[in-house]
Amino acid sequence: MADMTAKNKILVLGRPKVNKAQIVNSIVSQTPIDYAIDDSEDGAKIAWSLRTRYYQAQLEFWVDNTEPLPSSQIEHMKEWLANPDLHSEEESSEIPVDPSIAQLQEHLSEVVDAVIFVFDPEDPSSFTDILPWARFAKFHIPGVLFCVAVSADGKPVEVNKDEWFEWCVANGWEWLDLTDTDPDTEYTVERLREALESNEWANMEQIKKPLNHDNMPAAIPEVAEASSIMTQDTATAEPQEQETKSEWDGFDDVARTLDPARVEAMHQALYSGEHENDDMTGVLARIRSVRDEISQMDQDKARTRAAELAMAVAKMLT
């Protein structure tokens, strides 16, 4: 049974005629499958066991229909769409929503960390339904935000989508146009799955598994040298111990105790942020810097830090 109090929920919202169930099915399945979720009623809940090479988390999709907005809120959303920066400096409380919706969002913020809003570009008015969830996004800042364009009837969509794209860019939503018929399009359900897999879920757990030459990035000398710190005791072990102990056992023991948040922080420091446009030379320079720091630590700290470095690099190579 899903934990109702964990922040592991994914809201999938849109009008009844857009098949949100198909999107959920495609996310949770490695290949698209037929519509298997009844999307005709509000409140469908679908459990998903997310599992990557290193982490796993029990998640739940909450699929719901959007509610019709009062005319004043529709007009406000149209104004915001025409001026995407309308709320760039204002408090999100200035975004008009009913008090009952604002109260509901307070509760949802405790358990929801992703919002997928779905609309049909052939029905432009359906985009205005995003207004309450735009407020939710600005006020509560979930980890994943997507605005997904779909065709309700499956036919090609010819309308200009630039204004929706520009609004999403200005307000922190990732635009995903599933009506794009270009065979080389970057807009696919796979991008949704990738974003959800990359999110740092509150209940994520590191997968406990032995590391070996297949999943340990020992081909990078800087990482291999750092990892050797953790196995150096093997050389001084008694002969009978050496016969039964793999060179990776020491690493495996340390890896089981790692904090996933620290591994992620190391990964970000090596590969993300201001370094994201670096070539491999820059990455290796930062790995060498960490290795040099490790060489100055006492043995216990050095083992843990070296394991974090190895796992951070392995995460990039998956």
C-alpha positions in Angstrom: 0.0 0.0 0.0 1.3 3.5 -0.9 2.4 5.8 1.9 -0.2 8.6 1.9 2.1 10.9 3.8 5.3 10.6 1.7 6.2 13.3 -0.7 6.1 10.9 -3.6 3.0 11.9 -5.5 2.8 12.9 -9.2 -0.2 15.0 -10.2 -1.5 14.5 -13.7 -4.1 17.1 -14.5 -6.2 18.1 -17.5 -9.7 18.2 -19.0 -11.6 14.9 -19.2 -11.3 14.6 -23.0 -7.5 14.6 -23.0 -6.3 11.0 -22.3 -4.1 11.5 -19.3 -4.2 7.7 -18.7 -2.3 7.1 -21.9 0.6 9.3 -20.8 0.8 7.6 -17.4 0.8 4.2 -19.0 3.6 5.2 -21.4 5.7 6.5 -18.5 5.4 3.5 -16.3 5.9 1.1 -19.2 9.1 0.9 -21.1 7.1 0.6 -24.3 3.7 2.3 -24.9 0.7 0.1 -24.1 -3.0 0.3 -24.7 -5.2 2.5 -22.5 -5.6 0.5 -19.3 -6.6 3.2 -16.8 -10.1 4.5 -16.6 -9.7 8.2 -17.0 -13.5 9.0 -17.1 -13.7 9.7 -13.4 -11.7 12.0 -11.1 -9.2 10.7 -8.6 -7.5 7.7 -10.3 -4.4 6.6 -8.4 -1.7 4.5 -10.0 1.3 3.1 -8.1 4.7 3.1 -9.7 7.9 1.3 -8.5 10.6 3.6 -10.0 13.9 1.8 -10.2 17.1 3.1 -11.8 20.5 1.5 -11.7 21.3 3.1 -8.3 18.1 4.2 -6.7 14.5 3.1 -6.2 11.4 4.8 -4.9 7.7 3.9 -4.5 5.7 6.6 -6.3 2.1 7.2 -7.0 0.4 9.1 -9.9 -2.8 11.0 -9.0 -4.8 11.5 -12.2 -7.5 14.1 -11.9 -9.6 16.4 -14.1 -9.2 20.1 -13.9 -12.2 22.2 -12.7 -13.8 25.0 -14.8 -12.5 28.4 -13.7 -14.6 31.5 -13.1 -14.5 34.1 -15.8 -12.3 36.5 -13.8 -9.6 33.8 -13.4 -9.8 32.9 -17.1 -9.2 36.5 -18.1 -6.3 36.8 -15.7 -4.7 33.7 -17.2 -5.2 35.2 -20.7 -3.4 38.3 -19.5 -0.6 36.3 -18.0 -0.3 34.3 -21.3 0.0 37.5 -23.2 2.6 38.8 -20.8 4.6 35.7 -19.5 6.6 37.8 -17.1 3.5 39.2 -15.3 4.2 37.3 -12.1 8.0 37.2 -12.3 8.5 39.5 -9.4 5.1 39.4 -7.7 4.2 37.1 -4.8 2.4 34.0 -6.0 -0.4 34.9 -3.6 -1.3 37.6 -6.2 -2.4 34.9 -8.6 -6.2 34.7 -8.1 -7.5 31.3 -6.9 -10.4 30.3 -4.8 -9.5 30.1 -1.0 -10.6 26.5 -1.0 -8.1 25.7 -3.8 -5.3 27.6 -2.0 -6.1 25.5 1.2 -6.1 22.3 -0.8 -2.7 23.2 -2.3 -1.2 23.6 1.1 -2.1 20.0 1.9 -1.0 18.8 -1.5 2.4 20.5 -1.1 3.2 18.0 1.7 2.9 15.0 -0.6 3.2 16.2 -4.2 6.6 16.7 -5.9 5.7 16.7 -9.5 2.9 18.2 -11.7 2.1 17.2 -15.2 -0.5 19.5 -16.8 -2.0 18.2 -20.1 -4.0 20.2 -22.6 -5.2 20.1 -26.2 -3.8 22.9 -28.4 -6.9 22.5 -30.7 -8.9 23.8 -27.7 -6.8 26.9 -26.7 -9.2 27.7 -23.8 -8.1 24.4 -22.1 -4.7 26.0 -21.4 -6.2 28.5 -18.9 -6.9 25.6 -16.6 -3.2 25.7 -15.6 -3.8 28.9 -13.6 -4.3 27.3 -10.1 -1.3 25.0 -10.7 0.9 27.8 -11.9 0.2 29.3 -8.5 1.0 26.0 -6.8 4.3 25.8 -8.8 5.4 29.3 -7.8 4.4 29.0 -4.1 5.4 25.4 -3.4 8.1 24.7 -6.0 7.7 21.0 -6.8 10.7 19.2 -8.2 9.2 18.4 -11.6 6.9 20.6 -13.7 5.7 19.7 -17.2 3.1 21.3 -19.6 2.2 18.6 -22.1 0.4 19.3 -25.4 -1.6 16.4 -26.8 -4.2 15.9 -29.5 -7.4 14.7 -28.0 -8.5 13.0 -31.2 -5.1 11.9 -32.3 -5.1 14.1 -35.4 -2.2 16.4 -36.5 -2.3 19.8 -34.7 -1.6 22.8 -36.9 -2.0 25.7 -34.5 0.8 28.0 -33.5 2.1 27.0 -30.0 4.7 29.7 -29.5 2.9 31.6 -26.9 2.4 28.5 -24.7 6.1 27.6 -25.1 7.2 31.1 -24.2 4.9 31.2 -21.1 6.4 27.8 -19.9 9.9 29.0 -20.4 9.3 32.2 -18.4 7.5 30.5 -15.6 9.6 27.4 -14.9 7.5 24.7 -16.7 9.1 22.3 -19.1 7.3 22.3 -22.4 6.6 18.9 -24.0 4.8 18.9 -27.4 3.5 15.4 -28.0 1.7 16.6 -31.1 5.1 17.2 -32.8 5.2 14.7 -35.8 8.8 15.3 -36.6 10.4 11.8 -36.4 13.5 13.3 -34.8 11.6 15.3 -32.2 13.0 15.6 -28.7 9.4 15.8 -27.4 8.7 12.2 -26.3 7.2 10.5 -23.2 10.8 9.3 -22.5 11.6 12.8 -21.5 8.9 12.7 -18.9 10.2 9.4 -17.5 13.8 10.8 -17.5 12.8 13.8 -15.5 10.9 11.7 -12.9 13.8 9.3 -12.6 16.2 12.2 -12.0 14.1 13.9 -9.3 15.3 13.5 -5.7 12.3 11.9 -4.2 11.9 12.0 -0.4 11.5 8.3 -0.1 14.3 7.2 -2.6 16.6 4.4 -1.4 19.9 3.4 -2.7 20.0 0.0 -4.3 22.2 -2.3 -2.3 24.2 -4.4 -4.8 27.7 -5.6 -5.1 29.9 -3.5 -7.4 32.2 -5.1 -9.9 34.2 -4.2 -13.0 30.9 -4.0 -15.1 29.4 -1.2 -13.0 32.4 0.5 -11.4 34.0 3.2 -13.6 37.6 2.0 -12.9 38.6 3.0 -16.5 39.0 6.5 -15.2 42.5 6.4 -13.5 41.7 9.2 -11.0 38.6 7.3 -9.7 40.5 3.9 -9.7 43.3 5.5 -7.7 40.8 7.0 -5.2 39.0 3.7 -4.9 42.2 1.8 -4.1 42.3 3.7 -0.8 39.3 1.7 0.3 40.8 -1.7 -0.5 44.4 -1.1 0.7 43.9 -3.3 3.8 43.5 -6.3 1.5 47.2 -6.3 0.9 48.0 -6.8 4.6 45.3 -9.4 5.3 46.2 -12.9 6.2 46.7 -15.3 3.3 43.5 -17.2 4.0 41.5 -14.0 4.1 42.9 -13.0 0.7 41.6 -16.2 -0.8 38.0 -15.4 0.1 37.9 -11.6 -0.1 37.4 -9.8 -3.4 39.3 -6.5 -4.1 35.8 -5.0 -4.3 34.5 -6.2 -0.9 36.0 -3.2 0.9 34.4 -0.8 -1.6 31.1 -2.7 -1.4 31.0 -2.4 2.4 31.6 1.3 2.3 29.1 1.9 -0.6 26.3 0.4 1.4 26.6 3.2 4.0 26.6 6.2 1.6 24.2 9.0 1.8 22.5 9.4 -1.6 22.2 13.1 -1.1 26.0 13.4 -0.7 26.5 11.3 -3.8 24.2 13.6 -5.7 26.0 16.7 -4.4 29.3 15.2 -5.6 27.8 14.4 -9.0 26.4 18.0 -9.3 29.8 19.4 -8.3 31.6 17.4 -11.0 29.1 17.6 -13.9 26.4 20.2 -13.5 25.8 23.9 -12.9 28.5 26.2 -14.2 30.5 23.2 -15.5 27.7 21.8 -17.7 29.4 22.9 -21.0 32.9 21.6 -20.0 34.7 19.0 -22.0 36.1 15.9 -20.4 39.3 17.6 -19.5 37.6 19.9 -17.1 35.7 17.0 -15.5 38.9 15.1 -15.0 40.6 18.1 -13.4 37.8 18.3 -10.8 38.1 14.5 -10.2 41.8 14.9 -9.6 41.1 17.8 -7.2 38.8 15.6 -5.2 41.3 12.7 -5.3 44.0 15.1 -3.9 41.6 16.1 -1.0 41.0 12.4 -0.3 44.8 11.7 0.0 45.0 14.2 2.9 42.1 12.6 4.9 42.4 10.0 7.6 41.6 6.4 6.4 38.0 6.2 7.4 37.0 9.5 5.9 39.1 8.8 2.8 37.2 5.6 2.1 33.8 7.2 2.4 34.8 10.1 0.2 36.4 7.9 -2.4 33.2 5.8 -2.5 31.1 9.0 -3.0 33.4 10.0 -5.9 33.2 6.6 -7.6 29.4 6.5 -7.3 29.1 10.1 -8.6 31.1 9.2 -11.7 29.2 5.9 -12.1 26.0 7.9 -12.1 27.2 9.9 -15.1 28.2 6.8 -17.0 24.9 5.1 -16.8 
